[in-house]
Amino acid sequence: MTAKPSHVFDRDREWAGLTRFAANTHPGALLGVVSGRRRQGKSFLLEALTTATGGMYFPAVEETEAVSLRAFAAALTRQGIAVTRPLQDWGDAIALLLSAVRDEPRIVAIDEFPFLVKASPSLPSIVQRELGPGGAGQGSKARLLLCGSAMSVMGQLLAGQAPLRGRASLELLVRPFGYRDAARFWGADDPRLAVMLHAVVGGTPAYRREFVAFDAPDGPGDFDAWITRTVLSPQSPLFREARYLLAEETEIRDPALYHSVLGAIAVGNRTNGGIASYVGRKAADITHPLNVLEDCALVAREPDMFRRGRWTYRVTEPLIRFYEAIMRPEWSRLEAGGAEAVWREQRSAFSAQVVGPHFESICRSFAQVAGTDLFGAPVGEVGAGVVNDPASKSQIEIDVVAFAPAVPGQSRRIVSLGEVKWGETMGHRHVDRLARARDLLSASYDTSDCVLACYSGAGFTADLRADKKAPAVLLTLEDIYG
């Protein structure tokens, strides 16, 4: 296996999958699809792969078919592949490419493939034809990678009745760094700083370097100043990045409506009805925007773990959530250079609407990975849910619900119920609420070994910490980032 270059941070599993694909000696051309949201380092990874293996990297741009074909012909020539006549169409180009790679496996990475498809809609069918019986791929050893950031396009390449369905030997989704890897990437040793940073820029690698001119906060005390001199500064590329992320999605036709939907979710309206009410539309009118945002991987639809058929929505891109909750309502003031004043006024909203919900998602990720070590039992599914309490005619929101792997014919077993607080010191009343939820759920689920867990960004009361019989695991930021 080709060694991963030292300048590629993390991405060990992705590199292993790509190099296995590149080294596959099976006769015949192979197809792989690499996708992921923008700025995640896909191009960086593919350039490193083609450099390390002697492959070909072709970055497509928005051009007409004729111009793209000339650029592709030039790339083939640089690879030592003779182009004896002008390429007439993509059928010519793909056939020539596959026919030329015969001796040993060679990676050919076509980046931003959706740009080519936009100008040449038949291109996926052409690739399918050349990979199929009688095509040029039969005697080829080309390892063709199609890469793109337009999730609505890339997600359809292998779906349903798409021409390439069933043709790919590799389907790789390049995700943002996890919260722990992101902290290492930013050099954020303090877990409080790491959470706040992740709530703004997430695990997107590109935001660490050029987008902030290599400026990272120098400890928790520098975070507020860092926000005002980077994300909230009109001179910083991050200032308009959230807008660009939305504008780059080709399926989004009405930016005002989509921003309104994202804004509704960002400030806490997470149900279909709540979003519709906030936007001022009927619930049916926002179904399509929500579906498009979900296809673009900008919004996730998450089930209520206890109420079948109930869903909530979450903005998956932290920078967009930060923009919608903090920046967009104050856009004109920010453009005029009022970052410091805006941030002073919005700091509490940042904690409540941005960091708080984001910390909950981090805790769910922690519970998923911690599994047996934390709860004494393997974890199969993690999410959130609402428990109805008939006695008090109220609802108990459970931030972290961990189920054991499902066993056919047996009641679902709840491994843990957890509550998360970012800015509130947790005490016995939080444990009591979890215990009440566990008792209510025992009628429908196996809660015999359910572990109660409190996740706190602000710590715990002295009496709870001193209570040796308190039936809950107390988890701090240090535990979650440990």
C-alpha positions, -999 to +999 in steps of 0.1 A: +000+000+000+013+035-009+024+054+022+003+084+030+023+117+026+032+135+058+014+166+047-020+149+046-035+153+081-056+124+094-077+108+066-061+074+073-092+054+064-099+074+033-063+070+021-064+033+028-095+029+007-082+050-022-048+032-023-065-002-023-086+009-052-056+023-070-036-010-066-064-034-076-050-057-103-083-070-115-085-069-153-107-042-167-113-006-158-127+002-123-149+031-113-149+050-080-169+079-068-156+104-043-180+131-029-183+154+001-192+190+008-169+218-003-137+226+016-133+191+031-100+184+013-112+161-015-090+178-041-061+179-017-065+142-011-068+132-048-038+154-058-017+137-031-029+103-043-022+109-080+012+124-072+021+094-049+010+068-075+019+085-107-017+089-118-036+117-136-055+145-119-079+165-140-096+195-123-127+204-143-140+240-144-172+256-156-166+256-194-183+246-226-179+210-237-155+219-264-132+239-241-133+211-215-123+185-241-093+206-252-082+209-216-087+171-211-067+163-242-038+185-229-039+166-196-038+133-214-008+145-234+011+155-202+005+119-190+022+106-221-010+095-238-009+104-275-039+124-287-035+122-325-066+141-334-090+166-317-115+149-294-149+152-309-169+145-278-167+128-244-172+094-260-139+099-279-122+112-247-132+084-224-126+057-249-091+070-256-083+073-219-094+038-211-077+023-241-044+039-233-041+025-198-032-011-204+000-021-187-006-015-150-032+001-128-033+039-130-055+063-111-073+089-133-091+114-110-116+138-126-124+165-100-155+186-100-173+161-123-206+179-119-192+208-139-187+185-169-221+169-164-237+204-165-223+211-199-225+175-211-255+157-195-249+125-213-214+120-198-225+095-171-241+074-198-209+075-218-188+064-189-213+036-183-211+025-219-173+024-220-172+004-187-198-021-200-195-051-224-178-041-256-165-008-241-130+004-240-128-004-203-127-042-209-090-044-215-081-014-195-064-010-161-076+026-156-089+033-121-113+061-128-123+084-099-152+108-104-152+135-077-175+164-069-189+187-042-224+193-056-240+167-034-273+169-052-255+158-084-230+133-069-257+117-048-277+108-079-248+093-099-252+058-083-289+060-073-321+045-086-320+041-123-289+062-129-266+049-157-237+043-133-257+024-107-240-009-100-208+001-118-187+016-089-162-004-070-156+025-045-180+050-031-161+073-007-177+102+012-151+126+026-166+140+058-155+169+080-130+160+107-146+147+139-146+170+169-114+155+184-095+155+152-107+191+145-093+202+178-059+187+170-059+202+135-066+237+150-041+231+179-069+238+204-057+220+235-083+236+258-116+217+254-138+247+260-120+265+231-123+234+210-161+232+214-166+269+206-143+267+175-161+235+163-195+253+168-183+279+143-161+262+117-168+226+124-143+201+111-138+217+076-100+216+069-100+246+045-111+270+072-080+265+092-055+280+068-061+303+038-096+313+050-082+329+082-047+336+069-034+309+093-049+328+123-060+306+152-072+318+186-044+318+212-064+301+239-100+306+253-093+343+262-086+351+225-117+335+211-139+366+211-112+387+195-106+360+169-143+359+160-143+396+154-111+397+134-120+367+112-155+353+109-172+387+115-148+408+095-158+418+060-121+415+050-121+378+058-131+351+033-151+334+061-174+364+063-193+355+031-185+318+030-219+306+043-237+325+016-214+310-011-220+275+003-257+279-004-253+297-037-230+269-051-258+243-048-274+241-083-307+228-071-314+259-050-336+283-070-349+307-044-321+317-020-343+339+002-366+310+010-338+286+017-320+311+039-353+316+058-357+278+063-321+275+075-325+305+098-357+290+113-338+258+122-307+277+134-328+296+160-345+265+174-375+258+151-367+222+143-401+206+134-418+209+100-446+229+115-423+252+135-402+259+105-432+267+084-447+290+110-414+309+114-410+313+076-447+323+071-455+295+047-477+264+048-460+232+059-465+218+024-446+247+009-414+240+028-413+202+021-394+207-012-368+232+003-362+208+032-357+179+008-333+198-013-313+210+017-311+174+029-299+162-005-272+189-004-261+176+031-268+211+046-297+198+067-302+165+085-335+150+093-333+131+126-359+108+142-373+112+177-360+081+193-392+074+212-420+087+188-422+068+155-428+091+126-417+123+144-387+141+129-366+171+137-342+190+115-307+201+122-283+224+102-253+202+096-228+229+085-218+248+117-207+279+097-241+282+081-258+278+115-236+305+129-243+328+099-281+323+101-283+327+139-257+355+145-246+372+113-276+374+089-298+394+113-270+420+117-255+418+082-257+455+074-239+465+107-213+438+101-206+451+066-202+485+080-174+473+104-195+469+136-182+434+145-172+443+181-206+458+189-225+431+172-206+404+190-211+419+224-248+419+218-250+384+202-226+366+226-255+352+247-274+341+216-242+324+204-241+303+236-278+295+236-285+290+199-252+279+185-229+263+210-255+247+232-272+226+204-237+219+189-224+206+222-254+183+223-244+168+189-208+164+201-220+145+232-240+122+210-209+115+189-190+109+221-216+084+234-216+066+201-179+060+202-175+055+239-199+026+239-189-002+261-162+017+280-187+043+291-219+023+297-207-012+301-226-023+270-223-019+232-241+010+216-261+005+184-279+038+178-277+072+193-300+102+190-324+124+210-360+120+220-390+134+239-407+115+267-443+124+277-450+127+314-488+123+319-486+131+357-472+166+352-487+170+317-452+179+305-425+166+282-389+156+291-364+162+264-336+137+264-305+150+246-285+117+244-304+084+239-282+054+234-299+021+224-282-013+224-280-031+190-315-043+181-322-080+187-351-095+168-380-106+190-367-087+221-377-053+235-353-025+226-328-020+253-319+015+264-282+017+273-282+053+285-302+084+289-283+117+290-288+154+295-265+180+281-259+216+295-233+239+280-236+270+302-255+256+332-241+239+363-258+206+367-272+192+399-295+166+414-326+180+396-311+171+363-304+135+375-340+133+389-354+143+355-335+116+338-346+090+364-382+100+359-378+096+321-362+062+327-392+051+349-417+062+323-398+044+295-396+012+314-432+003+303-421+001+266-383-005+267-358-026+287-342+000+310-329-025+336-292-015+329-298+020+317-270+044+327-280+080+335-254+105+322-249+142+327-228+160+302-217+195+313-197+223+299-200+243+331-195+216+358-216+202+385-228+213+419-207+205+449-234+183+465-238+162+433-201+157+430-199+147+466-229+123+464-214+089+461-248+073+456-259+097+428-272+073+400-255+091+372-222+093+353-209+129+354-190+138+322-169+170+318-153+186+287-121+169+296-138+135+295-154+142+262-121+154+246-100+129+265 
